[in-house]
């Protein structure tokens, strides 16, 4: 399986051989789903909290005696059955983070890249460099490469000049090849990767 390599003007300058056993065949969407759910869960703040009967303000004194009044027995005004009382088994601050096996994370990223390649949404460029230290020039470069809507740029080492000129472009994300995840890939309509980044990803996902 081969994929075309283009330059900054979107002109073909060669091709790159992709391994069929990695990016060919059926896309395992279950792995992608698991990876996305795991990353979303890790990003949750988990700061929700409710007050139990021990935390609600109010007296702990017994409102009336246990027997003889004809009313229901009650121990304190903070009990959960009363208005403004405590909450039983309410949410408390916690972490939603959980881990996935390394093989699952690799498989999910491999499947996500394969899906983008099958959709024709993966573009491989020989290199990405900022010709000028202006956002306008970088935006024009990305437009020539077909970057519309949400776009993910993957490179091995992030160039400071390119990152500075691209950080104000709406919908653009720049991620290093050793930190990219399946959610990063699937959350975009177009993926632009350098040849070096694709080589590194193919080695790590093998």
C-alpha positions, 0 to 999 in steps of 0.5 A: 500500500502506497501513499503520495507525498506532497510538498508545501504547494501540494505537488507530488514529490514521491510516495511512501510504502505503508505496511498492509498488515498495519493500515490495510483490512478492516478498521477495528472501531471497537478499539477506537471507541475504547481509547476515546472513552478512556481519554475523555474519562481522564479529562473529567475534573470529577469535582462534583460534591453533595453534602451528607447529613454530617456536612449539612448545617444545623443542630444535632439535637433531637427535635422531640422525644422518641415516644408519646407525641404521635409524630414520627420518630426523628433524630435530628433536623439534618436527616435526609428525609427532611427539607434541607437535609443531607443527601444519601449516596450523592456524588463525591469528588473522585477520579474517573481515570482508568488505564488501557493496555498498551496494545489497545492504545496502539491498536486504536491509533493504528485503526484511527489512522487507517480510517482517515487514510481510507477516507482520503483525509490523510495527507503526507508532506515532505516537511512543514516549515514556516516561510514567514513569521506570520499567521497569514503565510502559515494559513495559506500553506495549510489551505493549499494542503486542503486543510478545512475545518478541524485539522490535525498536524503531526510532526516528530519535533514541533518547530517553534516558528511553525507552532507560533504562526499556527497557534491562532488558526481556528480548528488547528491542532499540532501534536508530536508523533509520540504523543498523538492519540486515537481521539486526536485523529478522529476528532478532526476532518483532515490529518496532515503528517510529515513523512518523518512522523509517518515513518516513526508512527509505522515503527512504533505501531508495528 
